[in-house]
Amino acid sequence: MRVTIIGGGIVGSSIYLLLKKLGINTVLIDPNIRKIFPSLIHSLLLKGKDIELARLSLDFYRMFRIPYIPFKSYTIGDIDSRLLNLWSSVGVNINQKFVNWLDSDAIEAVGGDGLVYIKNLLSKAERIVKYARVIINKNKGIVKIENTTYEPDLIILSAGAWSKYLVNIKIPIKTYYCWASLIISNRKEIGSNIIYDYVNYFYSRPVMGLGLPFAIAGDGKTIEANPYEKRICIDDKREVILRISKRLGYVKDLYTSGSFCEATPDMKPAFGKIAENVYYIGGFNGYGAEVGPGLASILVNEIINKKDSDEFREYKLERFNNFNDDFEIGKEPHEL
């Protein structure tokens, strides 16, 4: 079997490594259009089946020796006790306490959060950097690169926010810009802890985990945008920094950057066939590091075993058979 993957981000690279490990002839075509962040949050503090995907993602990171550094996290806000029990059931040590440097009651979690070095994952996947499209005609897909067409046995479209622009049929996603700022604060603890604040509505995570008073923080408004746009207007950055400063005191915004995310109508990831020989996987809404490799593993198992993954049917693309283009982008699933 010859497999071509279009899109070399977290999920595309994960699928590539899993298929190559199985000895399958696999080519990864990467349009090289996304920004690579060295590290991203991985969390088990999710909801429902997403937690199982996050555990599968951790298994993947361990299998391929992707560096992962655990951190304590503090969640501020009214969190349902059933959710706390669910986190505890998967091995997270939960402790509700008053945290002096946050000046608030918080849920301290140990064993639930960390930074995973995504750049290391991407570097393990050999890729051909070319602009490619998937052309579907009479329920059969081909790959077109420049003026040349290829007909692999199987095509997997996993190009994130760019996927809908790289195929000639509609898929149920909208694209938006998500951003964060590098900040400095007089609370040095931000350099060694992760914060989820559902009172002031922001998140913060260490830059490198060195204990210095620097963090990456954000949680601004959704900016629906085409990922090929050159200039994105962030009109609520000052508001976000003010919200952060309510919790952390002095905060200075040093640098702001971002990338594009993709949303499905129900804001959950999706995978499934869009043609006889073409799979789509995407809709990760900015939490691909948590659940992406897990869902990639499910897709690979389905391809190899030629059997639907009934346990994870809630993520199947077929749930959007009658989707409406006018859906609104909602709350990201990793937000409680």
C-alpha beads as a LAMMPS data file, in Angstrom:
LAMMPS data file: protein, C-alpha beads

336 atoms
335 bonds

1 atom types
1 bond types

-500.0 500.0 xlo xhi
-500.0 500.0 ylo yhi
-500.0 500.0 zlo zhi

Masses

1 110.0

Atoms # bond

1 1 1 0.000 0.000 0.000
2 1 1 1.246 3.477 -0.917
3 1 1 0.057 6.309 1.350
4 1 1 0.431 10.055 0.789
5 1 1 -0.180 12.436 3.687
6 1 1 -0.893 16.097 2.910
7 1 1 -0.006 18.305 5.884
8 1 1 3.026 18.003 8.130
9 1 1 1.805 19.396 11.444
10 1 1 1.274 17.458 14.662
11 1 1 -1.293 15.042 13.246
12 1 1 0.249 14.532 9.811
13 1 1 3.663 13.878 11.346
14 1 1 2.128 11.486 13.895
15 1 1 0.378 9.477 11.179
16 1 1 3.594 9.375 9.148
17 1 1 5.624 7.988 12.064
18 1 1 2.967 5.391 12.930
19 1 1 2.685 4.144 9.330
20 1 1 6.460 4.061 8.813
21 1 1 6.822 2.075 12.033
22 1 1 4.464 -0.484 10.503
23 1 1 6.613 -0.643 7.376
24 1 1 4.065 1.028 5.100
25 1 1 5.291 2.982 2.073
26 1 1 4.400 6.530 3.180
27 1 1 5.168 9.968 1.757
28 1 1 4.556 13.177 3.699
29 1 1 3.902 16.274 1.583
30 1 1 4.146 19.438 3.661
31 1 1 3.096 22.788 2.119
32 1 1 5.256 24.380 4.872
33 1 1 2.684 27.071 5.555
34 1 1 2.288 26.842 9.312
35 1 1 4.288 28.320 12.139
36 1 1 6.061 25.777 14.331
37 1 1 6.002 26.396 18.072
38 1 1 8.785 24.551 19.940
39 1 1 6.523 23.383 22.773
40 1 1 2.808 23.209 23.518
41 1 1 0.643 22.261 26.479
42 1 1 -0.427 18.663 26.866
43 1 1 -3.212 18.209 29.411
44 1 1 -5.383 15.433 30.812
45 1 1 -7.687 18.055 32.333
46 1 1 -10.221 17.659 29.560
47 1 1 -13.762 16.295 29.292
48 1 1 -15.337 13.025 28.187
49 1 1 -13.633 10.920 25.546
50 1 1 -11.062 13.658 24.935
51 1 1 -9.276 12.419 28.051
52 1 1 -8.815 8.994 26.477
53 1 1 -7.415 10.603 23.332
54 1 1 -5.024 12.628 25.507
55 1 1 -3.820 9.420 27.191
56 1 1 -3.259 7.815 23.792
57 1 1 -1.300 10.919 22.781
58 1 1 0.957 10.495 25.818
59 1 1 1.532 6.868 24.801
60 1 1 2.537 8.111 21.355
61 1 1 4.973 10.689 22.756
62 1 1 6.601 8.010 24.913
63 1 1 6.788 5.545 22.010
64 1 1 8.631 8.039 19.809
65 1 1 10.621 9.612 22.644
66 1 1 9.208 13.086 22.240
67 1 1 10.408 15.195 25.201
68 1 1 7.697 15.940 27.744
69 1 1 8.195 18.029 30.887
70 1 1 5.480 17.831 33.573
71 1 1 4.298 20.937 35.425
72 1 1 1.882 21.658 38.216
73 1 1 -1.234 23.431 37.046
74 1 1 -3.700 25.666 38.866
75 1 1 -7.310 25.947 37.748
76 1 1 -9.269 28.892 39.122
77 1 1 -13.053 28.943 38.959
78 1 1 -16.091 26.826 39.737
79 1 1 -15.306 23.338 38.395
80 1 1 -17.908 20.562 38.617
81 1 1 -16.961 17.933 41.208
82 1 1 -17.760 15.177 38.690
83 1 1 -15.029 16.541 36.456
84 1 1 -12.571 16.587 39.348
85 1 1 -13.438 12.950 40.072
86 1 1 -12.897 12.092 36.411
87 1 1 -9.437 13.677 36.444
88 1 1 -8.582 11.789 39.620
89 1 1 -9.718 8.529 38.017
90 1 1 -7.034 8.855 35.329
91 1 1 -4.259 9.358 37.871
92 1 1 -4.178 13.143 38.318
93 1 1 -3.499 14.210 41.903
94 1 1 -6.107 16.886 42.703
95 1 1 -5.798 19.258 45.661
96 1 1 -8.101 22.223 46.307
97 1 1 -6.215 24.939 48.187
98 1 1 -5.592 28.663 48.590
99 1 1 -2.579 29.732 46.497
100 1 1 -0.875 32.833 47.864
101 1 1 0.838 33.986 44.675
102 1 1 -2.473 33.747 42.792
103 1 1 -4.402 35.269 45.707
104 1 1 -7.174 32.762 45.103
105 1 1 -8.547 29.342 45.834
106 1 1 -7.456 27.004 43.060
107 1 1 -7.366 23.387 42.032
108 1 1 -3.777 22.235 42.096
109 1 1 -3.203 19.343 39.691
110 1 1 -0.103 17.161 39.647
111 1 1 0.356 14.587 36.905
112 1 1 -2.151 16.182 34.562
113 1 1 -0.225 18.826 32.627
114 1 1 3.068 19.410 30.918
115 1 1 4.848 20.835 27.890
116 1 1 5.495 18.540 24.941
117 1 1 8.263 19.467 22.518
118 1 1 6.348 19.434 19.269
119 1 1 9.284 20.672 17.203
120 1 1 11.064 17.434 18.103
121 1 1 8.079 15.437 16.836
122 1 1 7.983 17.299 13.526
123 1 1 11.731 16.863 13.018
124 1 1 11.364 13.062 13.136
125 1 1 9.054 12.981 10.101
126 1 1 10.773 13.128 6.712
127 1 1 8.850 15.456 4.432
128 1 1 8.740 16.817 0.930
129 1 1 8.083 20.548 1.064
130 1 1 5.752 21.248 -1.841
131 1 1 2.391 22.871 -2.359
132 1 1 -0.085 20.059 -3.026
133 1 1 -3.813 19.688 -3.603
134 1 1 -6.203 16.772 -3.396
135 1 1 -8.515 16.522 -6.393
136 1 1 -11.573 14.293 -5.981
137 1 1 -13.490 13.181 -9.046
138 1 1 -16.121 10.410 -9.129
139 1 1 -15.332 9.586 -5.476
140 1 1 -11.661 8.956 -6.229
141 1 1 -8.788 11.194 -5.133
142 1 1 -5.478 12.107 -6.714
143 1 1 -2.670 14.352 -5.483
144 1 1 -1.619 17.253 -7.670
145 1 1 1.795 18.851 -7.118
146 1 1 2.500 21.695 -9.514
147 1 1 1.726 20.201 -12.954
148 1 1 2.152 16.580 -11.935
149 1 1 -0.520 14.228 -10.596
150 1 1 0.006 11.178 -8.395
151 1 1 -2.376 8.343 -7.625
152 1 1 -1.412 6.723 -4.313
153 1 1 -3.531 3.929 -2.879
154 1 1 -4.535 6.135 0.033
155 1 1 -4.480 9.893 0.679
156 1 1 -4.745 11.448 4.138
157 1 1 -5.560 15.162 4.296
158 1 1 -4.320 16.576 7.609
159 1 1 -3.276 20.151 6.863
160 1 1 -5.176 21.823 9.704
161 1 1 -6.736 25.188 8.894
162 1 1 -5.432 24.879 5.323
163 1 1 -7.215 21.587 4.599
164 1 1 -10.404 23.164 3.265
165 1 1 -8.341 25.137 0.730
166 1 1 -6.367 22.093 -0.459
167 1 1 -9.284 19.943 -1.608
168 1 1 -11.955 20.560 -4.254
169 1 1 -14.926 19.482 -2.112
170 1 1 -16.466 21.056 0.980
171 1 1 -15.413 19.808 4.390
172 1 1 -17.129 20.960 7.610
173 1 1 -14.585 23.340 9.079
174 1 1 -14.129 27.063 9.564
175 1 1 -10.748 28.673 10.137
176 1 1 -9.685 31.197 12.722
177 1 1 -6.589 32.883 14.123
178 1 1 -5.429 32.024 17.632
179 1 1 -2.709 34.045 19.304
180 1 1 -0.784 34.382 22.546
181 1 1 1.711 36.799 24.058
182 1 1 5.088 36.333 25.668
183 1 1 4.764 38.152 29.000
184 1 1 6.932 39.040 31.957
185 1 1 5.488 39.430 35.452
186 1 1 6.717 40.116 38.953
187 1 1 5.290 36.684 39.884
188 1 1 8.227 34.417 39.137
189 1 1 5.969 31.394 39.675
190 1 1 4.506 31.831 36.174
191 1 1 7.762 30.411 34.839
192 1 1 7.204 27.018 36.445
193 1 1 3.420 26.537 36.626
194 1 1 0.479 26.349 34.237
195 1 1 -2.581 28.522 34.994
196 1 1 -6.155 28.095 33.780
197 1 1 -8.115 31.087 35.081
198 1 1 -11.883 30.858 34.478
199 1 1 -12.567 33.974 36.540
200 1 1 -10.404 36.398 34.566
201 1 1 -10.449 34.177 31.474
202 1 1 -6.881 33.533 30.445
203 1 1 -4.315 30.760 30.430
204 1 1 -0.601 30.958 31.106
205 1 1 2.155 28.437 30.674
206 1 1 5.943 28.440 31.118
207 1 1 8.153 29.289 28.169
208 1 1 10.920 26.781 28.800
209 1 1 10.293 25.758 32.387
210 1 1 13.405 27.444 33.774
211 1 1 11.608 29.186 36.628
212 1 1 12.132 32.649 35.181
213 1 1 9.230 35.158 35.343
214 1 1 8.301 34.651 31.687
215 1 1 5.237 32.886 30.310
216 1 1 3.120 32.533 27.216
217 1 1 -0.420 33.682 27.930
218 1 1 -3.614 34.515 26.141
219 1 1 -7.274 33.707 25.484
220 1 1 -8.609 36.401 23.248
221 1 1 -11.678 36.569 21.055
222 1 1 -12.007 34.204 18.115
223 1 1 -10.846 35.903 14.919
224 1 1 -12.461 34.100 11.995
225 1 1 -9.967 34.386 9.148
226 1 1 -8.635 32.802 5.998
227 1 1 -5.179 31.333 6.783
228 1 1 -3.780 32.902 3.624
229 1 1 -4.469 36.401 4.954
230 1 1 -1.280 38.388 5.410
231 1 1 -2.420 40.760 8.156
232 1 1 -4.587 39.871 11.123
233 1 1 -6.025 42.570 13.384
234 1 1 -5.978 41.642 17.084
235 1 1 -8.289 44.230 18.590
236 1 1 -8.607 42.796 22.104
237 1 1 -4.948 42.298 23.079
238 1 1 -4.988 45.167 25.562
239 1 1 -8.152 43.767 27.143
240 1 1 -6.555 40.321 27.509
241 1 1 -3.396 41.761 29.103
242 1 1 -5.554 43.717 31.551
243 1 1 -7.417 40.532 32.502
244 1 1 -4.121 38.756 33.101
245 1 1 -2.823 41.639 35.197
246 1 1 -5.851 41.363 37.500
247 1 1 -4.464 38.017 38.601
248 1 1 -0.723 38.433 38.202
249 1 1 -0.188 42.100 39.021
250 1 1 2.407 43.776 36.834
251 1 1 2.425 42.229 33.356
252 1 1 4.341 43.442 30.320
253 1 1 3.572 42.141 26.839
254 1 1 6.915 41.438 25.143
255 1 1 5.884 39.755 21.915
256 1 1 2.689 38.454 20.307
257 1 1 2.419 35.663 17.791
258 1 1 -0.099 33.110 16.613
259 1 1 -1.237 30.614 14.049
260 1 1 -4.435 29.376 12.463
261 1 1 -6.797 26.792 13.891
262 1 1 -9.777 24.993 12.422
263 1 1 -13.199 24.416 13.972
264 1 1 -15.928 21.900 13.213
265 1 1 -19.622 22.730 13.865
266 1 1 -19.524 21.038 17.293
267 1 1 -15.941 22.170 18.044
268 1 1 -14.647 18.593 18.341
269 1 1 -12.088 16.850 16.110
270 1 1 -13.246 14.749 13.182
271 1 1 -11.880 11.977 10.995
272 1 1 -13.273 9.829 8.227
273 1 1 -13.467 9.204 4.508
274 1 1 -14.265 12.011 2.082
275 1 1 -13.730 9.769 -0.948
276 1 1 -13.099 6.102 -1.646
277 1 1 -9.343 6.484 -1.110
278 1 1 -9.181 9.780 0.828
279 1 1 -9.356 10.344 4.590
280 1 1 -9.668 13.699 6.313
281 1 1 -8.565 14.293 9.910
282 1 1 -8.721 17.697 11.604
283 1 1 -10.807 20.170 13.566
284 1 1 -8.419 20.238 16.529
285 1 1 -9.293 23.748 17.685
286 1 1 -5.906 24.593 19.155
287 1 1 -5.554 21.466 21.262
288 1 1 -3.895 19.179 18.742
289 1 1 -0.971 18.533 21.088
290 1 1 -3.390 17.010 23.607
291 1 1 -5.522 14.806 21.383
292 1 1 -3.969 14.867 17.886
293 1 1 -1.569 11.903 18.118
294 1 1 -4.290 9.952 19.929
295 1 1 -6.809 10.413 17.132
296 1 1 -4.039 9.754 14.596
297 1 1 -3.505 6.382 16.291
298 1 1 -7.225 5.616 16.012
299 1 1 -7.220 6.474 12.307
300 1 1 -4.131 4.354 11.605
301 1 1 -5.697 1.386 13.431
302 1 1 -8.848 1.797 11.365
303 1 1 -6.858 1.871 8.116
304 1 1 -4.740 -1.150 9.012
305 1 1 -7.549 -3.252 10.460
306 1 1 -10.111 -2.054 7.878
307 1 1 -12.668 -1.746 10.657
308 1 1 -14.506 1.267 12.100
309 1 1 -13.444 2.442 15.553
310 1 1 -16.837 2.169 17.267
311 1 1 -15.440 3.280 20.628
312 1 1 -14.543 6.658 19.125
313 1 1 -17.532 7.062 16.807
314 1 1 -18.341 10.474 18.282
315 1 1 -15.340 11.814 16.331
316 1 1 -16.414 10.382 12.976
317 1 1 -16.784 12.876 10.150
318 1 1 -20.106 11.357 9.115
319 1 1 -21.854 13.197 11.950
320 1 1 -21.693 16.294 9.724
321 1 1 -23.323 14.778 6.643
322 1 1 -25.867 17.614 6.637
323 1 1 -23.681 20.430 7.980
324 1 1 -24.473 24.091 7.390
325 1 1 -21.727 26.485 6.285
326 1 1 -23.177 29.227 8.510
327 1 1 -22.286 27.621 11.859
328 1 1 -20.622 29.817 14.476
329 1 1 -17.254 29.036 16.014
330 1 1 -17.879 28.178 19.650
331 1 1 -15.757 27.577 22.731
332 1 1 -12.655 25.477 22.277
333 1 1 -13.196 21.990 23.786
334 1 1 -10.212 22.200 26.122
335 1 1 -11.799 25.213 27.837
336 1 1 -14.063 24.166 30.724

Bonds

1 1 1 2
2 1 2 3
3 1 3 4
4 1 4 5
5 1 5 6
6 1 6 7
7 1 7 8
8 1 8 9
9 1 9 10
10 1 10 11
11 1 11 12
12 1 12 13
13 1 13 14
14 1 14 15
15 1 15 16
16 1 16 17
17 1 17 18
18 1 18 19
19 1 19 20
20 1 20 21
21 1 21 22
22 1 22 23
23 1 23 24
24 1 24 25
25 1 25 26
26 1 26 27
27 1 27 28
28 1 28 29
29 1 29 30
30 1 30 31
31 1 31 32
32 1 32 33
33 1 33 34
34 1 34 35
35 1 35 36
36 1 36 37
37 1 37 38
38 1 38 39
39 1 39 40
40 1 40 41
41 1 41 42
42 1 42 43
43 1 43 44
44 1 44 45
45 1 45 46
46 1 46 47
47 1 47 48
48 1 48 49
49 1 49 50
50 1 50 51
51 1 51 52
52 1 52 53
53 1 53 54
54 1 54 55
55 1 55 56
56 1 56 57
57 1 57 58
58 1 58 59
59 1 59 60
60 1 60 61
61 1 61 62
62 1 62 63
63 1 63 64
64 1 64 65
65 1 65 66
66 1 66 67
67 1 67 68
68 1 68 69
69 1 69 70
70 1 70 71
71 1 71 72
72 1 72 73
73 1 73 74
74 1 74 75
75 1 75 76
76 1 76 77
77 1 77 78
78 1 78 79
79 1 79 80
80 1 80 81
81 1 81 82
82 1 82 83
83 1 83 84
84 1 84 85
85 1 85 86
86 1 86 87
87 1 87 88
88 1 88 89
89 1 89 90
90 1 90 91
91 1 91 92
92 1 92 93
93 1 93 94
94 1 94 95
95 1 95 96
96 1 96 97
97 1 97 98
98 1 98 99
99 1 99 100
100 1 100 101
101 1 101 102
102 1 102 103
103 1 103 104
104 1 104 105
105 1 105 106
106 1 106 107
107 1 107 108
108 1 108 109
109 1 109 110
110 1 110 111
111 1 111 112
112 1 112 113
113 1 113 114
114 1 114 115
115 1 115 116
116 1 116 117
117 1 117 118
118 1 118 119
119 1 119 120
120 1 120 121
121 1 121 122
122 1 122 123
123 1 123 124
124 1 124 125
125 1 125 126
126 1 126 127
127 1 127 128
128 1 128 129
129 1 129 130
130 1 130 131
131 1 131 132
132 1 132 133
133 1 133 134
134 1 134 135
135 1 135 136
136 1 136 137
137 1 137 138
138 1 138 139
139 1 139 140
140 1 140 141
141 1 141 142
142 1 142 143
143 1 143 144
144 1 144 145
145 1 145 146
146 1 146 147
147 1 147 148
148 1 148 149
149 1 149 150
150 1 150 151
151 1 151 152
152 1 152 153
153 1 153 154
154 1 154 155
155 1 155 156
156 1 156 157
157 1 157 158
158 1 158 159
159 1 159 160
160 1 160 161
161 1 161 162
162 1 162 163
163 1 163 164
164 1 164 165
165 1 165 166
166 1 166 167
167 1 167 168
168 1 168 169
169 1 169 170
170 1 170 171
171 1 171 172
172 1 172 173
173 1 173 174
174 1 174 175
175 1 175 176
176 1 176 177
177 1 177 178
178 1 178 179
179 1 179 180
180 1 180 181
181 1 181 182
182 1 182 183
183 1 183 184
184 1 184 185
185 1 185 186
186 1 186 187
187 1 187 188
188 1 188 189
189 1 189 190
190 1 190 191
191 1 191 192
192 1 192 193
193 1 193 194
194 1 194 195
195 1 195 196
196 1 196 197
197 1 197 198
198 1 198 199
199 1 199 200
200 1 200 201
201 1 201 202
202 1 202 203
203 1 203 204
204 1 204 205
205 1 205 206
206 1 206 207
207 1 207 208
208 1 208 209
209 1 209 210
210 1 210 211
211 1 211 212
212 1 212 213
213 1 213 214
214 1 214 215
215 1 215 216
216 1 216 217
217 1 217 218
218 1 218 219
219 1 219 220
220 1 220 221
221 1 221 222
222 1 222 223
223 1 223 224
224 1 224 225
225 1 225 226
226 1 226 227
227 1 227 228
228 1 228 229
229 1 229 230
230 1 230 231
231 1 231 232
232 1 232 233
233 1 233 234
234 1 234 235
235 1 235 236
236 1 236 237
237 1 237 238
238 1 238 239
239 1 239 240
240 1 240 241
241 1 241 242
242 1 242 243
243 1 243 244
244 1 244 245
245 1 245 246
246 1 246 247
247 1 247 248
248 1 248 249
249 1 249 250
250 1 250 251
251 1 251 252
252 1 252 253
253 1 253 254
254 1 254 255
255 1 255 256
256 1 256 257
257 1 257 258
258 1 258 259
259 1 259 260
260 1 260 261
261 1 261 262
262 1 262 263
263 1 263 264
264 1 264 265
265 1 265 266
266 1 266 267
267 1 267 268
268 1 268 269
269 1 269 270
270 1 270 271
271 1 271 272
272 1 272 273
273 1 273 274
274 1 274 275
275 1 275 276
276 1 276 277
277 1 277 278
278 1 278 279
279 1 279 280
280 1 280 281
281 1 281 282
282 1 282 283
283 1 283 284
284 1 284 285
285 1 285 286
286 1 286 287
287 1 287 288
288 1 288 289
289 1 289 290
290 1 290 291
291 1 291 292
292 1 292 293
293 1 293 294
294 1 294 295
295 1 295 296
296 1 296 297
297 1 297 298
298 1 298 299
299 1 299 300
300 1 300 301
301 1 301 302
302 1 302 303
303 1 303 304
304 1 304 305
305 1 305 306
306 1 306 307
307 1 307 308
308 1 308 309
309 1 309 310
310 1 310 311
311 1 311 312
312 1 312 313
313 1 313 314
314 1 314 315
315 1 315 316
316 1 316 317
317 1 317 318
318 1 318 319
319 1 319 320
320 1 320 321
321 1 321 322
322 1 322 323
323 1 323 324
324 1 324 325
325 1 325 326
326 1 326 327
327 1 327 328
328 1 328 329
329 1 329 330
330 1 330 331
331 1 331 332
332 1 332 333
333 1 333 334
334 1 334 335
335 1 335 336
